[in-house]
Amino acid sequence: MSDTARPAAPSPRTPPTPAHRPASGQVTGAAGPGGRLALLDVLRGTAILGTLMTNVWIFTGPGAEWGILSGTGGSSLHHVVSDPSLPAAAECLFRLLADGKFLAMLTVLFGVGLAIQFGSAAKRGQPWPGRYRWRALFLFGEGTLHFVLVFAWDVLMGYAVTALLVAWLLTRSDRFRHRAMWCAAALHLALMSLLTLGSLASQSDDTDGPSRRVVDLYAHGGYLDQIAFRLHNAVVLRMEPVLSFALLVFLFLLGVRLYRAGAFAPDADGRRIRARLLQWGLGIGVPLNVATALGGADFYLLGRYVAAPVVALGYIGLIGALTDRIRGGGLLTSGLTSVGRTALSCYVAQNVLCMLASYGIGLGLAARFGDFAPWWVMGLWAVVCAVLMAASALWLRRFSHGPLEAVQRWALRR
């Protein structure tokens, strides 16, 4: 996922050749050291650690991965307003800042990476999608292993399938992609609206939480039993990328569009686009997100999969504005950049660390520290973030790619 300066998009009036060979684009816009756009690394690192702000509650909650499907959503804004307390307010704010936002940001950035690879193929005169199909299939295999061995709510499998479709869309005209992007958005919005209406009409109050058997499985059960549980319930646990597939397509294509418009370049045009993302993303997204949060559990889908992606665009603009103002970086910027350059490795590593810290197969902190929530959960997130930033920075002193990224590059060269 190398970040080079953006090439101009092929003209929509020029149809792809029979081999789908993209036209070579002219490189414009300044880039950071090694031809990388520095802001993309910071954004990617922020998105990786930001997704953990949501996932850490899954690892530490009763029933872990199954708990989120059983009504253990934690403290919500709706509950805090009716019954305020400092712990509940802290947990609610922590969740509200993260839920769905950083996942949407990561999805947009994956689309950016796809556009970069398309541009690289164009400069080399290579056919497209070409070997990228193997890259996507390899990512699907990595995601499958991650799902089976580590974490049920893996995103890599969904990204791999979406990437195959969007890679093909990159060989179409700009007009075709534009229509496909907004059709995907409309389809997603319609689906989320229908599911929300169904939830409101059902009048169900199934919030009893996971069964004692499932709670004990993660608190005291064996590793092979947990793997068997994930496999047995794979269809249910894999529904998120299915239900949000249209959203993934939209965000991938939006990432392509933003990259080609120069939204991540360190120039005046890039700063102007990021300022608009900040203004509109937060200006529209935050009130919408607060409104859905106040609506309670029935509006969860609209909050996570409709309002949150809008806020994510505001986050991109905000982080871009802060990065523009900070000259010379610092420890935080350096750490985020290192995580961003080893994003795949850090994404898997943070889930492995949380699994070993929380489940009974490791330290079993979820059962031991359950009475100290939410503070210990936030502390776990902070510790894992610090470990990943330090470890990735040290790794990059000796190696140019993260460990999983290096395995991927080696395998695809075979």
N, C-alpha and C positions, 0 to 999 in steps of 0.2 A: 504494500500500500504506500508506495513512494509518492511524495507530493512535489510535483514539478510545477513550473509556471504554466498557466492555462493556455492551451492552444485554442485558436479560433475554431468554432464549429463548422463542419462541412456545410456548404450551401444547401438549403432545402430544395433548390431547383435541380441539383445534381443527384440523380438517382444512384444508389450503390451499385458497384460493379457486380457481376455474377458471383464473384468470390466474397462479396461484402467487404471489399477493401476500403477502409476509410481514407478520405483525402487527407493529405498531410496538411496540418494546420500551422499557422505562423505563431510563434511563441511571443507573448506579450506579458508585460507586468513583471515587477521585480520579485525575486524569490530569495529565500534565506540561504544559509550555507548548504552546500550539496544540492542546490536546486530545489529545496523543500520550501513550501510556504509555512512559515513558522506558526502562524495562527492556527492552521489545521491540526498541528500536533498538540497545541494547548487545548483546543476544543475537543479533540479526540480523548485526551487524557482526562479532561473534566467529565466527559460523557461516560467514560468507563467507571470512574469512581462515583459518579452521580447515580448510575444504575444500581450500585451497591447500597445507596441510601434507601432504595426501595427493597432490594433483595435481602438486606440484612434482617428485616422484620420477618421475612419468610423463614429464614434459617432459625431464628430464635423464638418463633411463635409456637404454640401448641399444635402438634401435628405437622409442623414444618411445611413441606411442599403441598400437602393435602389440606392444610389448615385454611389457606386462602380461599379454597372452594367450599369451605364449611362454615363460613360466617365469622371467621376470626380476623376481621379487617383492621383491628386496632382502633385507637382513638381517632374519631373523625371530627370535623368542624361542627357538624350537626350535634354531636354529643357534647362537645365542649361548650357550645352556646347554652345548652340546657342544663349542664352540670359541670361548671368550670372548676378546674384545679390546675396547679402548676405542672405536675407530671403529664396530665392529659393534654394541656395546652402545648407543652414542649414537644410531645410526640406528634400531635396533630400538625404543628408547624413544620417539623422535620419531614413528615410524610408528604404534606401538601406541597412543599418546595420541590420534591423529587418525583413523586408518583407519575410516571408516564412522560415526564418532561425530558429527562436525560436519555431514556430509551428512544424517544422521537428524535432527539439530537443525534444520537448514535446512528440512527437509520438514515437521516439526511447525510451524515458524513460518509456512510457506506456508499451512498449514491455518488458523492463527490469522488471517492476512491475509484469507483467504476468509470467515471468520466475521465479521470487521470489516466487510467490504464487504456482506455479507448484512445486518448491522445497519444500515449506512448506507442501504441500499435500504429497509429497514423504516421508518426514521425519515422518509424522503422519500415513503413510500407508493408506491414504484415496484415493478413486477412483478419477480419473480425466477424464473429467472436473468436474463431480459431481456437487456440489453446486455452482461452479463458474458460471454455466449457469445463475443461479438466480442473481448473482452479476452483470453480463453483462446486463441482462434484466432490472435490477433496474437502472443501469447507463443509459440505453436507455430511461427509463421513466424520469429520472432527466434531461437528455438532451432535451427531448421533452418539458418539462415544461420550461426549460431555453430558448428554441427557441420561444415558444409561448409568454412567459411573459416578456422576457428581451432582447434577442439578436438573430437576424436571422442567424448569422454566427457561430452558436454553433458547437463545435467539439465533444461533448460527444456522440451524436447519432452515428456518424461515427465510433468513437472508440469502442463503444459497439458492433456494428455489426462485425467490424474487429476482435475484441477480441474473439468472438464466433468461427470464423474460425481458428484463430491462436491457440486458446486453443486446438482445435482438432488436428492441425498440430503438436503440442507438443507431441502427442501420437504416432507420426510416427517416422521413423528412421531419423538420421542426414542427410543421403543422400537425402531422400525424401524432408526434409525441405530445404536443400541447393538448390535443383532444383526448388522447389516452390518459394523460395526467388528470385532467378535470373530470373525465368519466369515472376514473377510479375514485376520486374524491367524492363525487356524487353518490356512487354506489356504496361507499363506506358510510357516508352520513346517513343514507337511507337505512342501511342495515342496523347501525347503532340506534337510530330513532325507533325502528320497529322493535328491537330487543328491549329498549327502555319502556316503550308502551306496553309490551308484554309483561315486563316486570311490574309495572304499575297496576296492570289489570289482574295480575295473579293473586294479589292480596295475601301472598305467602309471607311467613315470618320465620324462615328456616335459619335461625342463628344459634343453634345449639352447639355448634362447633364440631370438631372431629371426634370420632369415637375414642374411647379409652385405649382400644387396641392400636389405633394409628398413633396416638400420642406416645404410647409405650414403645412402639416400633422405632421412633426416632430418638426417644430419650434413653432407651436401654437396649434396643434390638441390635442385631448383627448387620454388618455391611451387606452381605449377600441377601439378607431378607429385605433390606431397603431397595436393592437393585431389582429383586423380584417384584416388589410392590410397584415400582415405577413401570416395569415392563407390563405388568398385569393391568395397570390403569393408563397405559400409554395413549389410548385414544382420547380420553378426557384431558390428560395432562398436556396434550399437543394441540388443543383446540384454539389456543390464543393466536398462533400464527395463521391458522385457517380463517378465523373470524376477522382478523385484522389484515388479511392479505392485500385487500384493495388499498388500505392505508399504507402498507409497506411500499406498494408500487408508486403511489402518489409521492411519498417522501423520498424515495430513490430518485424519481424524475425531478422532484423539486431540488434535490441536491445537485443533480446534473445542471439544471437551469441556473442555480445560484453560482456554481463554479464557473460556468461559461460566461456569466454576466460580470465576473470579476469580484464577487462578494467577499472573497478571502484574500485579495491582493492588498499589499501594503501601500496603496496609492489613494489619491483623492476619491476616485470612483468607488473603490472598495469601502472606504470610510463612509461615503454617502449611503451606499446600500445597507451597510451595517447599522447606520443611524436610523434608517427607515424600518429595518427589522426590529430594532429595539423599541421604537415608538409604537409601531402597530402590533407587534407581538405581545408586548406587555400591556399596552393600552387596551387591547381587545381580550387577550387571553386571560389576564389575571381576574378581571371581573367575571368572565364566563366561568373560570375555574372555581372561584369562590361561590358563585351561584349554584353550580352543580354539587359542590361539597355541602352546601347548606341543605340541598335537596335530600341528602341521605343516601342510603345504599341503592335505592332504585335508580339514581342518576350516576352511579359509579361508571358505567360504560361511557356515557357522554363526557364525564370528567376526564377519565384516563385516555380515551381514544379520540376525543374531538377537541376539548379545551386544552389539554396538556400539549399536544403538538403545536398549537398556536403559541403557547407560552415558550416552548422550546425555541422557536424562531426569535422570540424576544431575548432569551438567554444567549443565543448566538450573537445577537447584536450587542448585548451588554458585555459579554466577555471580550468581544472584539474591541469595544470602546475602552474597556479597562486596559487591555493589552496595548492599545495605541498610546495610552497615557503613561504606562509604566515603561520607562527607559532603562535598559540594562537588565531587565528581568529581576530575578531574585530566587530564593530557595523554592518558593511555591511554584513560580513559573517554570523553573528548571525541573522540578519534580513532575509537574503535569506534562511537560514536554517529553520527559523520559517515559512516562506511562503511555503517552500517545504514540510514541515510536515503537512501543512493544505492546500494542493494544490487545492483540489476540492472547498473548501469554498472560497479561495482567487480568484480562477478563476471566480466563479459566482459573488463574491462581487465586483471585479474590474469592471465588466460590469454593475452591478447595480449602482455603484457610478458614472460611466461615463454617464449612461442613465439619472440619476437624475440631474447631473450637466449640461448636454448638451441640452437635449430636453426641449420643452416647458412645459411638465408635471412637470418639476422640476425648476431648476434655469434658464434654457434657455440661457446658456452661448454661445452656438454655434451661435445663431442669434445676441446676444448682442456684442460679441467680434470678430465677423467675420473679421473685418478690422485689427485685431491685430495678425492674423495668420502669421507665424507658431509659434510665441513665446508663446502665451498663451496655445496652444495645448501641446507643450512640457512641459510647466509648469503644466498643468493639469495631464499629465502622471507622472511627478515627485512627485506631491502632493499625488496622489492615491497610488503610490509605497510606499511612506513614511508612509501613513496611514495603509496600509496593513502590512508592516513590523512591525510597532509598535503594531498594534492590534493583530496580530497573536502571537507575542512574549508575550504579556500580557495574551492572552487566554491560551497559553500553560503553564503558571505558575500555573493555576488551573486545567486544563483539559489535558488529554493525547492525545486527538484527536480534530480536527476541528469540528465545529458544524454540517456541512453537512456530514462529515465523521462519526460522532457519530450517526446521523440519519440513515445512510446507515448500519452501524454495527447493530444498534438496529432492523431495519426492517429485515435484513437477518437472525437474530437469531429467528425470530418468527416461 
